[in-house]
């Protein structure tokens, strides 16, 4: 049995947890190296500016629309921006870009940039076209904005009237450039780059919500079909986390959904994972990564031993045991960052290994 615990919060040996709290401490999951953000969307009959974060280590969602900040007046900071839905979201070099969308009245071509470290919003150069029902993906640090509707006609409700136009944005140069229009018409489709390909998933063809998905190879300029989702959906969030493609929420033709599915490229299969807390469509998702623990922990469930348990024992232990065999061959300290320590040092993480696969009560 392998158990990982995070002792980052303890300054020294004298402040280590008591035996009474050790059980909960050992079950506490590590902070993730990346989290998924769900930003805005359509909820309760109107656009929302809510921001939720998915913590893959704790396998749960956290509302981060308002964060505690001791350096800010009132000791809390509102991260929310303008309410909008049917927009696109991309993460490039430490910034989240929120692109296009609809606020219930206006169709946007605007681009808003969010700094995940300072929590500040700024305005970027607008797109060439107003777009809601927009699809956005990042490839080679370029943000591609495809399709959608511009508000001049009811494009989103007729599969023959959706936009073909496409453009990409270079953040370093602050320039938008037109590219060859798309070949197919699909409203509310979600696109993403994944393993060097562009995936187009779901959407609305003017008659039905779609389960169908396909992958585009930019080198051969060809599309190929992949397995269809379990649930038809349009206007949903899509992202890649833990090397799996996740689709989040959306509209299934009957109701707004909180359902989440994950796609494994190696098996070409979809599976269900934990639902969001909020049913919503017209949302967008993005991944933030490569951040210090002090930043990433603000977007995760608390790891404090005084907090409620944020992951159930059985699921956590099963997840940790999956990699235990490969870890054994690497010795006691399996993480690359772990170094041999002497008796006077306290590591930020420790790994406890029981070769007899004993129960937690034996600790």
C-alpha positions as CSV (number, residue, x, y, z in Angstrom):
1,X,0.0,0.0,0.0
2,X,1.2,3.5,-0.9
3,X,-0.1,6.6,0.8
4,X,1.0,10.1,0.1
5,X,0.6,13.0,2.5
6,X,1.5,16.7,2.2
7,X,3.3,18.2,5.1
8,X,3.8,21.6,3.5
9,X,1.7,23.3,6.1
10,X,4.0,22.2,9.0
11,X,7.0,24.3,9.8
12,X,9.0,21.7,11.7
13,X,9.1,18.5,13.7
14,X,7.5,20.1,16.7
15,X,4.4,21.0,14.7
16,X,3.8,17.6,13.2
17,X,0.2,16.2,13.6
18,X,-0.8,14.2,16.6
19,X,-1.6,10.5,16.3
20,X,-5.3,11.4,16.6
21,X,-5.1,13.3,13.3
22,X,-2.6,11.2,11.4
23,X,-5.3,9.0,9.7
24,X,-7.0,12.0,8.0
25,X,-3.6,13.6,7.2
26,X,-2.4,10.4,5.4
27,X,-5.6,10.3,3.3
28,X,-5.3,14.0,2.3
29,X,-4.6,14.1,-1.5
30,X,-1.7,16.0,-2.9
31,X,-2.2,19.4,-4.6
32,X,-2.6,18.9,-8.4
33,X,-0.2,20.3,-10.9
34,X,-3.1,21.6,-13.0
35,X,-6.8,22.4,-12.4
36,X,-9.7,22.9,-14.8
37,X,-11.7,26.2,-14.7
38,X,-15.3,26.4,-15.9
39,X,-16.1,30.0,-16.6
40,X,-19.5,31.7,-17.3
41,X,-22.3,30.0,-19.2
42,X,-26.0,29.9,-19.2
43,X,-27.7,29.0,-15.9
44,X,-31.1,29.7,-14.5
45,X,-32.4,31.5,-17.6
46,X,-29.6,34.0,-17.9
47,X,-25.8,34.3,-18.4
48,X,-23.6,33.8,-15.4
49,X,-20.1,35.0,-14.5
50,X,-19.5,32.0,-12.1
51,X,-16.1,30.4,-12.0
52,X,-15.7,26.8,-10.7
53,X,-12.4,24.9,-10.5
54,X,-12.1,21.1,-10.8
55,X,-9.5,19.5,-8.6
56,X,-8.4,16.2,-10.2
57,X,-6.6,14.9,-7.1
58,X,-9.6,15.5,-4.8
59,X,-12.0,14.6,-7.6
60,X,-14.3,17.5,-6.8
61,X,-15.4,21.0,-7.8
62,X,-14.8,24.3,-5.9
63,X,-16.5,27.6,-6.5
64,X,-13.7,30.2,-6.9
65,X,-15.8,33.2,-8.0
66,X,-14.7,34.9,-4.8
67,X,-11.3,34.0,-3.2
68,X,-9.9,35.0,0.2
69,X,-7.0,37.4,-0.1
70,X,-5.4,38.9,3.1
71,X,-3.6,41.5,0.9
72,X,-6.9,42.8,-0.6
73,X,-9.4,45.3,1.0
74,X,-12.0,43.2,2.8
75,X,-9.7,40.2,2.6
76,X,-11.6,38.7,-0.3
77,X,-11.4,39.3,-4.1
78,X,-14.1,38.9,-6.7
79,X,-12.7,37.0,-9.7
80,X,-15.8,37.2,-11.8
81,X,-16.0,39.4,-14.9
82,X,-18.9,40.3,-17.2
83,X,-21.6,37.6,-17.3
84,X,-21.5,35.8,-20.7
85,X,-22.4,32.6,-22.4
86,X,-21.7,30.9,-25.7
87,X,-18.1,32.1,-25.5
88,X,-14.6,30.6,-25.9
89,X,-11.9,30.2,-23.3
90,X,-8.1,29.6,-23.8
91,X,-5.1,29.4,-21.5
92,X,-1.8,30.7,-22.9
93,X,1.4,31.5,-20.9
94,X,-0.2,32.2,-17.5
95,X,-3.3,34.0,-18.9
96,X,-6.9,33.0,-19.5
97,X,-8.5,34.5,-22.6
98,X,-12.3,34.8,-22.7
99,X,-13.4,35.3,-26.3
100,X,-16.7,36.4,-27.9
101,X,-20.0,35.2,-26.5
102,X,-23.4,36.7,-25.6
103,X,-24.7,38.5,-22.5
104,X,-28.4,38.1,-23.3
105,X,-28.4,41.3,-25.5
106,X,-25.1,41.8,-27.2
107,X,-23.0,39.5,-29.4
108,X,-19.3,40.0,-28.5
109,X,-16.1,40.2,-30.6
110,X,-14.2,41.3,-27.5
111,X,-11.4,39.4,-25.8
112,X,-10.8,39.6,-22.0
113,X,-7.5,38.4,-20.5
114,X,-7.4,37.1,-16.9
115,X,-4.1,36.8,-15.0
116,X,-4.4,33.7,-12.7
117,X,-1.6,34.9,-10.4
118,X,-2.7,38.6,-9.8
119,X,-6.5,37.9,-10.4
120,X,-6.7,41.0,-12.7
121,X,-8.7,41.3,-15.9
122,X,-7.5,43.4,-19.0
123,X,-8.9,44.0,-22.5
124,X,-7.2,42.6,-25.6
125,X,-7.6,43.2,-29.3
126,X,-11.1,42.3,-30.5
127,X,-11.8,39.6,-33.2
128,X,-12.7,40.5,-36.8
129,X,-16.2,39.1,-36.3
130,X,-18.8,39.0,-33.5
131,X,-19.1,35.4,-32.5
132,X,-21.3,33.5,-30.0
133,X,-21.6,29.7,-30.1
134,X,-17.9,30.1,-30.8
135,X,-15.3,27.3,-30.8
136,X,-11.8,28.0,-29.6
137,X,-8.6,25.9,-29.5
138,X,-4.9,26.6,-28.9
139,X,-2.2,25.1,-31.2
140,X,1.5,26.3,-31.1
141,X,0.5,29.2,-28.8
142,X,-2.1,30.5,-31.4
143,X,-5.7,30.8,-30.3
144,X,-8.0,29.6,-33.1
145,X,-11.6,30.9,-33.1
146,X,-14.0,29.0,-35.4
147,X,-17.6,29.2,-36.5
148,X,-20.4,30.4,-34.3
149,X,-23.0,33.1,-35.0
150,X,-22.7,36.9,-35.3
151,X,-26.2,37.9,-34.2
152,X,-27.2,39.2,-37.7
153,X,-29.3,36.1,-38.3
154,X,-30.5,33.2,-36.2
155,X,-27.5,31.1,-37.1
156,X,-27.6,28.9,-34.0
157,X,-31.0,27.5,-34.8
158,X,-30.4,26.4,-38.3
159,X,-27.5,24.2,-39.3
160,X,-27.4,25.8,-42.8
161,X,-26.9,29.3,-41.4
162,X,-23.9,29.0,-39.1
163,X,-20.6,30.8,-39.7
164,X,-17.8,29.2,-41.8
165,X,-15.3,31.9,-41.0
166,X,-12.2,31.2,-38.9
167,X,-9.3,33.2,-37.5
168,X,-6.4,32.9,-35.0
169,X,-4.9,35.2,-32.5
170,X,-1.2,35.6,-31.6
171,X,-1.1,37.0,-28.0
172,X,2.6,38.1,-28.3
173,X,1.9,40.2,-31.4
174,X,-1.7,41.1,-30.5
175,X,-2.9,40.3,-34.0
176,X,-5.9,38.4,-35.4
177,X,-5.4,36.6,-38.8
178,X,-8.1,35.0,-41.1
179,X,-7.6,31.4,-42.1
180,X,-9.4,29.1,-44.5
181,X,-13.1,28.7,-43.5
182,X,-14.2,25.4,-42.0
183,X,-15.7,22.7,-44.3
184,X,-18.7,21.6,-42.1
185,X,-21.5,23.6,-40.5
186,X,-22.2,22.8,-36.8
187,X,-23.6,25.1,-34.2
188,X,-22.5,24.8,-30.6
189,X,-19.6,22.4,-31.5
190,X,-16.6,22.2,-29.1
191,X,-13.1,21.9,-30.5
192,X,-9.7,21.3,-28.8
193,X,-6.2,20.4,-29.7
194,X,-5.2,17.0,-28.3
195,X,-2.0,15.1,-29.2
196,X,-1.3,17.2,-32.2
197,X,-4.8,17.0,-33.6
198,X,-7.9,19.2,-33.5
199,X,-10.9,17.4,-32.1
200,X,-14.5,18.6,-33.0
201,X,-17.0,17.1,-30.7
202,X,-20.8,17.2,-30.5
203,X,-22.9,20.3,-31.5
204,X,-26.2,20.9,-33.2
205,X,-26.9,20.2,-36.9
206,X,-30.1,22.2,-37.1
207,X,-32.2,19.2,-36.2
208,X,-30.5,17.1,-33.5
209,X,-27.9,17.5,-30.8
210,X,-24.9,15.3,-31.7
211,X,-22.9,12.6,-30.0
212,X,-20.6,12.4,-33.0
213,X,-16.9,13.4,-32.8
214,X,-14.0,13.6,-35.2
215,X,-10.3,14.5,-35.3
216,X,-8.5,16.8,-37.7
217,X,-4.8,16.2,-38.7
218,X,-3.3,19.6,-39.8
219,X,-0.4,17.8,-41.5
220,X,-2.5,15.7,-43.8
221,X,-5.4,18.2,-43.8
222,X,-7.9,15.3,-43.2
223,X,-10.6,14.4,-40.7
224,X,-11.3,11.0,-39.2
225,X,-14.2,9.7,-37.0
226,X,-13.6,8.8,-33.4
227,X,-16.0,7.1,-30.9
228,X,-19.2,9.0,-30.2
229,X,-20.0,10.4,-26.7
230,X,-22.5,8.6,-24.5
231,X,-24.7,11.7,-24.3
232,X,-25.6,14.1,-27.1
233,X,-24.8,17.6,-26.3
234,X,-24.2,21.1,-27.7
235,X,-22.7,24.3,-26.2
236,X,-20.6,22.4,-23.6
237,X,-17.1,22.9,-22.1
238,X,-14.2,20.8,-23.3
239,X,-10.6,20.4,-22.1
240,X,-7.7,17.9,-21.6
241,X,-6.6,17.1,-18.1
242,X,-4.6,14.1,-16.8
243,X,-4.1,13.2,-20.5
244,X,-7.9,12.7,-21.0
245,X,-10.3,14.7,-23.0
246,X,-13.2,16.0,-20.8
247,X,-16.6,17.3,-22.0
248,X,-18.5,19.2,-19.4
249,X,-22.2,20.2,-19.1
250,X,-24.1,21.5,-22.2
251,X,-27.6,21.0,-23.6
252,X,-28.7,17.5,-24.5
253,X,-31.8,18.5,-26.5
254,X,-34.1,18.3,-23.4
255,X,-32.4,20.0,-20.5
256,X,-29.2,21.7,-19.4
257,X,-26.8,19.1,-18.1
258,X,-24.1,18.8,-15.3
259,X,-22.8,15.5,-16.8
260,X,-19.1,15.1,-17.5
261,X,-17.5,12.5,-19.8
262,X,-13.8,11.6,-20.4
263,X,-12.3,10.3,-23.6
264,X,-9.2,8.0,-23.7
265,X,-7.4,8.2,-27.0
266,X,-5.5,4.9,-26.4
267,X,-8.7,2.9,-26.1
268,X,-10.9,5.2,-28.2
269,X,-13.6,5.1,-25.5
270,X,-15.7,7.5,-23.4
271,X,-16.6,7.1,-19.7
272,X,-18.6,9.0,-17.2
273,X,-16.9,10.9,-14.3
274,X,-18.2,13.0,-11.5
275,X,-20.9,15.6,-12.4
276,X,-20.5,19.3,-11.7
277,X,-22.5,20.8,-8.9
278,X,-24.2,23.3,-11.3
279,X,-26.3,22.3,-14.4
280,X,-25.3,24.7,-17.2
281,X,-24.8,25.0,-20.9
282,X,-22.9,27.5,-23.0
283,X,-19.9,27.3,-20.7
284,X,-16.2,27.1,-21.5
285,X,-13.3,25.4,-19.7
286,X,-9.6,25.8,-19.5
287,X,-6.6,24.3,-17.7
288,X,-4.2,26.4,-15.6
289,X,-0.9,24.8,-14.8
290,X,2.7,25.3,-13.8
291,X,1.8,27.5,-10.8
292,X,3.3,27.6,-7.3
293,X,1.5,25.7,-4.6
294,X,0.4,29.0,-3.0
295,X,-1.5,29.9,-6.1
296,X,-2.8,26.5,-7.2
297,X,-4.2,25.7,-3.7
298,X,-6.6,28.7,-4.0
299,X,-8.4,26.8,-6.8
300,X,-8.5,23.4,-4.9
301,X,-10.4,21.9,-2.0
302,X,-8.7,22.5,1.3
303,X,-6.0,20.0,2.4
304,X,-6.1,21.1,6.1
305,X,-6.7,18.3,8.5
306,X,-9.3,20.5,10.3
307,X,-11.4,20.6,7.1
308,X,-14.0,18.1,6.1
309,X,-12.6,15.1,4.2
310,X,-12.6,16.0,0.6
311,X,-12.1,12.6,-1.0
312,X,-13.5,9.3,0.2
313,X,-11.1,6.7,1.4
314,X,-12.0,3.9,-1.0
315,X,-11.6,6.0,-4.2
316,X,-8.4,7.6,-3.0
317,X,-6.8,4.3,-2.0
318,X,-7.8,2.7,-5.3
319,X,-6.3,5.6,-7.2
320,X,-3.1,5.4,-5.3
321,X,-2.8,1.7,-5.5
322,X,-3.0,1.8,-9.3
323,X,0.6,3.1,-9.5
324,X,2.0,1.3,-6.5
325,X,3.7,-1.5,-8.4
326,X,5.7,0.8,-10.7
327,X,6.6,3.0,-7.6
328,X,8.1,0.0,-5.7
329,X,10.9,-0.5,-8.3
330,X,12.0,3.1,-7.7
331,X,12.6,2.6,-3.9
332,X,11.0,4.2,-0.9
333,X,10.8,7.7,-2.3
334,X,9.0,7.3,-5.7
335,X,8.5,11.0,-6.6
336,X,11.3,12.5,-8.8
337,X,11.5,15.5,-6.5
338,X,12.0,13.5,-3.4
339,X,15.6,13.4,-2.1
340,X,17.2,11.4,0.7
341,X,16.8,13.3,4.0
342,X,18.4,13.2,7.4
343,X,16.7,13.2,10.7
344,X,16.7,16.9,11.1
345,X,14.8,17.7,7.9
346,X,11.0,17.6,7.3
347,X,9.9,16.9,3.7
348,X,7.0,18.6,2.1
349,X,5.7,15.2,1.1
350,X,6.3,11.7,2.4
351,X,5.4,8.3,1.1
352,X,4.5,5.5,3.4
353,X,4.8,2.0,2.0
354,X,3.4,-1.1,3.6
355,X,4.6,-4.2,1.6
356,X,2.1,-6.3,3.4
357,X,-0.8,-4.3,2.0
358,X,-2.2,-3.8,5.5
359,X,-5.3,-1.8,6.4
360,X,-5.2,1.8,7.6
361,X,-6.0,0.6,11.1
362,X,-2.6,-1.0,11.2
363,X,-0.8,2.4,11.0
